[in-house]
Amino acid sequence: MATPKTYEDFEQTLTASTPPMDWSEALKAMWFATNNNWEASHDIAQEMFNEIGSWIHAYLHRVEGDVFNAGYWYRKAGRSFPKISLKQEQKEITEYLLKN
């Protein structure tokens, strides 16, 4: 399956049992996060040693309710703690990945 071009295309993939193997690790992590598989998403994000991995990692700890840990990862990602909903941030990260 090709990488989605839009967030709406991404949403249509969520009924599959797993994300496509040829997707980026970051997009796979967000696919699992969107499908409420925190562990699988976290396993991927913690192995990504870049700003995107840190952003996803921060988001996941925010989902978990661990504000202290989330704050650490947002700082590593060069981002401030968001004031938007978790759903809005999930969409923002995913759209960023689809465009970059």
DSSP file (Angstrom, degrees, kcal/mol; ACC not computed):
  #  RESIDUE AA STRUCTURE BP1 BP2  ACC     N-H-->O    O-->H-N    N-H-->O    O-->H-N    TCO  KAPPA ALPHA  PHI   PSI    X-CA   Y-CA   Z-CA
    1    1 A M              0   0    0      0, 0.0    21,-0.2     0, 0.0     2,-0.0   0.000 360.0 360.0 360.0 133.2    0.0    0.0    0.0
    2    2 A A        -     0   0    0      1,-0.1     3,-0.1    21,-0.0    21,-0.1  -0.290 360.0 -89.1 -69.9 156.8    1.3    3.4   -0.9
    3    3 A T        -     0   0    0      1,-0.1    -1,-0.1    19,-0.1     7,-0.0  -0.493  53.6-105.7 -64.7 132.1    2.0    6.0    1.7
    4    4 A P        -     0   0    0      0, 0.0    -1,-0.1     0, 0.0     3,-0.1  -0.217  20.0-152.8 -59.9 150.5   -1.2    8.1    2.1
    5    5 A K  S    S+     0   0    0      1,-0.1     2,-0.3    -3,-0.1    -2,-0.0   0.730  76.4  27.9 -93.5 -27.9   -1.3   11.6    0.6
    6    6 A T  S  > S-     0   0    0      1,-0.1     4,-2.1    93,-0.0     5,-0.1  -0.841  81.6-110.5-131.3 166.2   -3.8   13.0    3.0
    7    7 A Y  H  > S+     0   0    0     -2,-0.3     4,-2.6     1,-0.2     5,-0.2   0.874 119.6  56.1 -63.5 -36.8   -5.0   12.5    6.6
    8    8 A E  H  > S+     0   0    0      2,-0.2     4,-1.3     1,-0.2    -1,-0.2   0.896 106.8  49.3 -62.9 -40.1   -8.3   11.2    5.2
    9    9 A D  H  > S+     0   0    0      2,-0.2     4,-0.6     1,-0.2    -1,-0.2   0.905 109.7  52.8 -63.3 -41.0   -6.4    8.6    3.2
   10   10 A F  H >< S+     0   0    0     -4,-2.1     3,-1.6     1,-0.2     4,-0.4   0.925 105.1  54.5 -58.5 -46.3   -4.4    7.7    6.4
   11   11 A E  H >< S+     0   0    0     -4,-2.6     3,-1.3     1,-0.3    -1,-0.2   0.837 100.3  60.8 -58.9 -33.3   -7.7    7.1    8.3
   12   12 A Q  H >< S+     0   0    0     -4,-1.3     3,-0.5     1,-0.3    -1,-0.3   0.705  98.6  58.1 -68.9 -18.2   -8.8    4.7    5.6
   13   13 A T  G X< S+     0   0    0     -3,-1.6     3,-1.9    -4,-0.6    -1,-0.3   0.593  80.8  88.7 -83.9 -10.9   -5.8    2.4    6.4
   14   14 A L  G <  S+     0   0    0     -3,-1.3    -1,-0.2    -4,-0.4    -2,-0.1   0.600  75.7  65.6 -70.1 -10.1   -6.8    2.1   10.1
   15   15 A T  G <  S+     0   0    0     -3,-0.5    -1,-0.3    -4,-0.2    -2,-0.1   0.606  81.9  97.9 -85.1 -11.1   -9.0   -1.0    9.4
   16   16 A A  S <  S-     0   0    0     -3,-1.9    -3,-0.0     1,-0.1     0, 0.0  -0.265  83.6-121.3 -69.2 163.6   -6.0   -3.1    8.4
   17   17 A S  S    S+     0   0    0      1,-0.2    -1,-0.1     2,-0.0    -3,-0.0   0.775  91.6   3.7 -79.6 -25.8   -4.4   -5.4   10.9
   18   18 A T  S    S-     0   0    0     -5,-0.1    -1,-0.2     0, 0.0     3,-0.1  -0.970  84.7 -96.1-149.3 160.7   -1.0   -3.7   10.6
   19   19 A P        -     0   0    0      0, 0.0     9,-0.1     0, 0.0    -5,-0.0  -0.473  57.8 -83.8 -75.1 155.5    0.5   -0.7    8.8
   20   20 A P    >   -     0   0    0      0, 0.0     3,-1.4     0, 0.0     8,-0.0  -0.299  32.9-129.4 -58.8 141.0    2.3   -1.4    5.6
   21   21 A M  T 3  S+     0   0    0      1,-0.3     7,-0.1    -3,-0.1     4,-0.0   0.764 103.7  61.3 -63.8 -27.0    5.9   -2.4    6.0
   22   22 A D  T 3  S+     0   0    0    -21,-0.2    -1,-0.3     2,-0.0   -19,-0.1   0.472  82.1 103.5 -85.4   0.3    7.2    0.2    3.5
   23   23 A W  S <  S-     0   0    0     -3,-1.4   -21,-0.0     1,-0.1   -20,-0.0  -0.399  84.7 -92.7 -73.7 158.1    5.9    3.1    5.5
   24   24 A S     >  -     0   0    0      1,-0.1     4,-2.3    -2,-0.1     5,-0.2  -0.295  33.1-114.7 -63.6 155.9    8.4    5.2    7.6
   25   25 A E  H  > S+     0   0    0      1,-0.2     4,-2.5     2,-0.2     5,-0.2   0.887 117.1  54.6 -60.1 -38.7    8.9    4.2   11.2
   26   26 A A  H  > S+     0   0    0      2,-0.2     4,-2.0     1,-0.2    -1,-0.2   0.924 108.7  46.3 -62.9 -44.9    7.3    7.5   12.3
   27   27 A L  H  > S+     0   0    0      1,-0.2     4,-2.1     2,-0.2    -1,-0.2   0.880 111.7  52.1 -67.4 -36.6    4.2    6.9   10.2
   28   28 A K  H  X S+     0   0    0     -4,-2.3     4,-2.5     2,-0.2     5,-0.2   0.924 107.6  52.8 -62.1 -43.4    3.9    3.4   11.5
   29   29 A A  H  X S+     0   0    0     -4,-2.5     4,-2.4     1,-0.2    -2,-0.2   0.911 111.1  46.0 -59.4 -42.4    4.2    4.7   15.1
   30   30 A M  H  X S+     0   0    0     -4,-2.0     4,-2.7     2,-0.2    -1,-0.2   0.833 108.6  56.3 -71.4 -31.2    1.4    7.1   14.5
   31   31 A W  H  X S+     0   0    0     -4,-2.1     4,-1.5     2,-0.2    -2,-0.2   0.947 111.4  43.4 -62.3 -47.5   -0.7    4.4   12.8
   32   32 A F  H  <>S+     0   0    0     -4,-2.5     5,-3.0     2,-0.2    -2,-0.2   0.912 113.7  51.4 -64.3 -41.8   -0.4    2.3   16.0
   33   33 A A  H ><5S+     0   0    0     -4,-2.4     3,-1.6     1,-0.2    -2,-0.2   0.919 110.0  49.0 -61.0 -43.3   -1.1    5.3   18.2
   34   34 A T  H 3<5S+     0   0    0     -4,-2.7    -1,-0.2     1,-0.3    -2,-0.2   0.799 108.8  54.2 -66.9 -28.8   -4.2    6.2   16.3
   35   35 A N  T 3<5S-     0   0    0     -4,-1.5    -1,-0.3    -5,-0.2    -2,-0.2   0.167 120.4-110.3 -90.2  17.1   -5.3    2.5   16.6
   36   36 A N  T < 5S+     0   0    0     -3,-1.6     2,-0.7     1,-0.2    -3,-0.2   0.805  77.3 133.8  59.6  33.0   -4.9    2.8   20.4
   37   37 A N     >< +     0   0    0     -5,-3.0     4,-2.1     1,-0.2     5,-0.2  -0.690  22.8 168.2-110.1  76.5   -1.9    0.5   20.5
   38   38 A W  H  > S+     0   0    0     -2,-0.7     4,-3.1     1,-0.2     5,-0.2   0.889  71.0  53.9 -56.8 -45.3    0.3    2.6   22.8
   39   39 A E  H  > S+     0   0    0      1,-0.2     4,-2.7     2,-0.2    -1,-0.2   0.927 109.6  45.5 -60.0 -48.9    2.9   -0.2   23.3
   40   40 A A  H  > S+     0   0    0      1,-0.2     4,-1.6     2,-0.2    -1,-0.2   0.911 115.8  47.4 -62.8 -42.0    3.6   -0.8   19.7
   41   41 A S  H  X S+     0   0    0     -4,-2.1     4,-2.7     1,-0.2    -2,-0.2   0.925 112.9  48.3 -64.1 -44.7    3.8    2.9   19.0
   42   42 A H  H  X S+     0   0    0     -4,-3.1     4,-2.6     1,-0.2    -2,-0.2   0.892 106.0  57.8 -64.0 -40.8    6.0    3.5   22.0
   43   43 A D  H  < S+     0   0    0     -4,-2.7     4,-0.3    -5,-0.2    -1,-0.2   0.893 112.8  41.1 -56.9 -40.5    8.3    0.6   21.0
   44   44 A I  H >< S+     0   0    0     -4,-1.6     3,-1.5    -5,-0.2     4,-0.3   0.951 114.3  50.6 -71.5 -50.2    8.9    2.3   17.6
   45   45 A A  H >< S+     0   0    0     -4,-2.7     3,-1.7     1,-0.3    12,-0.2   0.861 104.2  57.0 -60.2 -38.7    9.2    5.9   18.9
   46   46 A Q  T 3< S+     0   0    0     -4,-2.6    -1,-0.3     1,-0.3    -2,-0.2   0.637 105.5  52.7 -72.8 -10.1   11.8    5.1   21.6
   47   47 A E  T <  S+     0   0    0     -3,-1.5     2,-0.8    -4,-0.3    -1,-0.3   0.377  88.3  91.8 -99.6   2.4   14.1    3.7   18.9
   48   48 A M    <   -     0   0    0     -3,-1.7     2,-1.1    -4,-0.3     9,-0.1  -0.867  59.0-167.2 -99.5 109.5   13.9    6.9   16.8
   49   49 A F        +     0   0    0     -2,-0.8     2,-0.3     4,-0.1    -3,-0.1  -0.425  55.2  80.5 -99.2  59.5   16.7    9.1   17.8
   50   50 A N  S  > S-     0   0    0     -2,-1.1     4,-2.2     1,-0.0     5,-0.2  -0.879  94.9 -86.9-149.0 178.9   15.6   12.3   16.2
   51   51 A E  H  > S+     0   0    0     -2,-0.3     4,-2.3     1,-0.2     5,-0.1   0.857 124.0  52.5 -64.3 -35.8   13.2   15.2   16.7
   52   52 A I  H  > S+     0   0    0      2,-0.2     4,-2.7     1,-0.2     5,-0.2   0.934 109.5  49.0 -66.0 -45.1   10.3   13.4   15.1
   53   53 A G  H  > S+     0   0    0      1,-0.2     4,-2.6     2,-0.2    -2,-0.2   0.898 111.8  49.8 -59.2 -40.2   10.8   10.4   17.4
   54   54 A S  H  X S+     0   0    0     -4,-2.2     4,-2.6     2,-0.2    -1,-0.2   0.886 110.0  50.8 -66.2 -38.6   11.0   12.7   20.4
   55   55 A W  H  X S+     0   0    0     -4,-2.3     4,-2.6     2,-0.2    -2,-0.2   0.941 113.3  44.2 -64.4 -47.2    7.8   14.5   19.3
   56   56 A I  H  X S+     0   0    0     -4,-2.7     4,-2.6     1,-0.2    -2,-0.2   0.923 113.6  51.7 -62.4 -43.1    5.9   11.2   18.9
   57   57 A H  H  X S+     0   0    0     -4,-2.6     4,-2.0    -5,-0.2    -2,-0.2   0.904 110.1  49.3 -59.8 -43.0    7.4    9.9   22.2
   58   58 A A  H  X S+     0   0    0     -4,-2.6     4,-2.0    15,-0.2    -2,-0.2   0.940 110.2  50.5 -61.0 -48.8    6.2   13.1   23.9
   59   59 A Y  H  X S+     0   0    0     -4,-2.6     4,-2.5     1,-0.2    -2,-0.2   0.915 109.1  51.9 -56.2 -45.1    2.7   12.7   22.5
   60   60 A L  H  X S+     0   0    0     -4,-2.6     4,-2.1     1,-0.2    -1,-0.2   0.886 109.3  48.4 -62.6 -39.6    2.5    9.2   23.7
   61   61 A H  H  X>S+     0   0    0     -4,-2.0     5,-2.4     2,-0.2     4,-0.8   0.815 109.6  53.4 -72.0 -27.9    3.5   10.1   27.2
   62   62 A R  H ><5S+     0   0    0     -4,-2.0     3,-0.6     2,-0.2    -2,-0.2   0.915 108.0  50.3 -66.8 -42.8    0.9   12.8   27.1
   63   63 A V  H 3<5S+     0   0    0     -4,-2.5    -2,-0.2     1,-0.2    -1,-0.2   0.910 109.2  52.3 -57.5 -42.5   -1.7   10.2   26.1
   64   64 A E  H 3<5S-     0   0    0     -4,-2.1    -1,-0.2    -5,-0.2    -2,-0.2   0.712 116.6-117.2 -67.8 -21.1   -0.5    8.1   29.0
   65   65 A G  T <<5S+     0   0    0     -4,-0.8     2,-1.3    -3,-0.6    -3,-0.2   0.567  71.9 135.3  92.3  10.1   -1.0   11.0   31.3
   66   66 A D     >< +     0   0    0     -5,-2.4     4,-2.6     1,-0.2     5,-0.2  -0.678  23.8 171.9 -93.3  82.1    2.7   11.3   32.3
   67   67 A V  H  > S+     0   0    0     -2,-1.3     4,-2.7     1,-0.2    -1,-0.2   0.869  73.4  53.8 -62.5 -40.5    3.1   15.1   32.0
   68   68 A F  H  > S+     0   0    0      2,-0.2     4,-1.7     1,-0.2    -1,-0.2   0.953 113.6  41.0 -60.6 -50.9    6.6   15.2   33.5
   69   69 A N  H  > S+     0   0    0      1,-0.2     4,-2.0     2,-0.2    -2,-0.2   0.891 113.8  53.8 -65.7 -40.1    7.9   12.6   31.0
   70   70 A A  H  X S+     0   0    0     -4,-2.6     4,-2.6    -9,-0.2     5,-0.2   0.921 106.1  53.7 -59.4 -44.1    6.0   14.2   28.1
   71   71 A G  H  X S+     0   0    0     -4,-2.7     4,-2.1     1,-0.2    -1,-0.2   0.894 106.1  52.5 -58.7 -41.2    7.6   17.6   28.9
   72   72 A Y  H  X S+     0   0    0     -4,-1.7     4,-2.0     1,-0.2    -1,-0.2   0.936 111.9  45.3 -58.6 -47.5   11.0   16.1   28.8
   73   73 A W  H  X S+     0   0    0     -4,-2.0     4,-1.7     2,-0.2   -15,-0.2   0.838 109.0  55.0 -71.2 -32.6   10.4   14.6   25.3
   74   74 A Y  H  <>S+     0   0    0     -4,-2.6     5,-2.9     2,-0.2     4,-0.5   0.920 108.7  49.6 -63.5 -41.4    8.8   17.8   24.0
   75   75 A R  H ><5S+     0   0    0     -4,-2.1     3,-1.3     1,-0.2    -2,-0.2   0.922 109.5  50.7 -62.7 -42.6   11.9   19.7   25.0
   76   76 A K  H 3<5S+     0   0    0     -4,-2.0    -1,-0.2     1,-0.3    -2,-0.2   0.830 110.1  51.2 -62.5 -30.8   14.1   17.1   23.2
   77   77 A A  T 3<5S-     0   0    0     -4,-1.7    -1,-0.3   -23,-0.2    -2,-0.2   0.530 116.2-117.1 -82.5  -6.1   11.8   17.6   20.2
   78   78 A G  T < 5S+     0   0    0     -3,-1.3     2,-0.3    -4,-0.5    -3,-0.2   0.815  75.7 121.1  74.2  30.2   12.3   21.4   20.3
   79   79 A R      < -     0   0    0     -5,-2.9    -1,-0.3    -6,-0.1     2,-0.2  -0.904  61.6-121.9-127.0 152.4    8.6   21.9   21.0
   80   80 A S        -     0   0    0     -2,-0.3    -9,-0.0     1,-0.1     0, 0.0  -0.557  48.1 -83.7 -87.0 159.8    6.6   23.5   23.7
   81   81 A F        -     0   0    0     -2,-0.2    -1,-0.1     1,-0.1   -10,-0.0  -0.456  57.8-115.8 -63.0 126.3    3.9   21.5   25.6
   82   82 A P        -     0   0    0      0, 0.0    -1,-0.1     0, 0.0     4,-0.0  -0.263  19.3-159.5 -71.5 152.2    0.8   21.7   23.4
   83   83 A K        +     0   0    0      2,-0.1     2,-0.2     0, 0.0    -2,-0.1   0.224  66.8  94.5-107.9   9.3   -2.4   23.4   24.4
   84   84 A I  S    S-     0   0    0      1,-0.2     5,-0.0     2,-0.1     0, 0.0  -0.516  85.7 -86.4 -97.2 167.8   -4.5   21.4   21.8
   85   85 A S     >  -     0   0    0     -2,-0.2     4,-2.4     1,-0.1     5,-0.2  -0.229  36.3-111.8 -68.3 162.0   -6.4   18.2   22.4
   86   86 A L  H  > S+     0   0    0      1,-0.2     4,-2.8     2,-0.2     5,-0.2   0.907 119.8  52.4 -60.0 -42.2   -4.7   14.8   22.0
   87   87 A K  H  > S+     0   0    0      1,-0.2     4,-2.2     2,-0.2    -1,-0.2   0.910 109.0  49.6 -62.0 -42.4   -6.8   14.1   18.9
   88   88 A Q  H  > S+     0   0    0      1,-0.2     4,-2.5     2,-0.2    -1,-0.2   0.909 112.8  47.0 -63.7 -40.8   -5.7   17.4   17.3
   89   89 A E  H  X S+     0   0    0     -4,-2.4     4,-2.9     2,-0.2     5,-0.3   0.910 109.1  53.9 -68.6 -39.8   -2.0   16.7   18.1
   90   90 A Q  H  X S+     0   0    0     -4,-2.8     4,-2.2     1,-0.2    -1,-0.2   0.929 112.7  44.4 -57.9 -44.3   -2.3   13.2   16.7
   91   91 A K  H  X S+     0   0    0     -4,-2.2     4,-3.0     2,-0.2     5,-0.2   0.903 111.9  53.1 -66.8 -41.0   -3.7   14.6   13.5
   92   92 A E  H  X S+     0   0    0     -4,-2.5     4,-2.2     2,-0.2    -2,-0.2   0.922 111.3  45.3 -61.4 -45.3   -1.0   17.4   13.4
   93   93 A I  H  X S+     0   0    0     -4,-2.9     4,-2.4     2,-0.2    -1,-0.2   0.942 114.7  48.3 -63.5 -47.0    1.8   14.9   13.8
   94   94 A T  H  X S+     0   0    0     -4,-2.2     4,-2.3    -5,-0.3    -2,-0.2   0.924 111.8  48.4 -62.1 -45.5    0.4   12.6   11.2
   95   95 A E  H  X S+     0   0    0     -4,-3.0     4,-1.6     1,-0.2    -1,-0.2   0.898 109.8  53.5 -62.4 -39.0   -0.2   15.4    8.7
   96   96 A Y  H  X S+     0   0    0     -4,-2.2     4,-1.4    -5,-0.2     3,-0.3   0.938 110.0  47.8 -58.2 -46.7    3.3   16.6    9.3
   97   97 A L  H  < S+     0   0    0     -4,-2.4    -2,-0.2     1,-0.2    -1,-0.2   0.881 109.5  52.6 -64.1 -37.9    4.7   13.2    8.5
   98   98 A L  H  < S+     0   0    0     -4,-2.3    -1,-0.2     1,-0.2    -2,-0.2   0.808 113.5  44.0 -68.2 -28.5    2.5   12.9    5.3
   99   99 A K  H  <        0   0    0     -4,-1.6    -1,-0.2    -3,-0.3    -2,-0.2   0.673 360.0 360.0 -88.8 -18.8    3.9   16.2    4.0
  100  100 A N     <        0   0    0     -4,-1.4    -2,-0.2    -5,-0.2    -3,-0.2   0.410 360.0 360.0-116.2 360.0    7.5   15.6    4.9
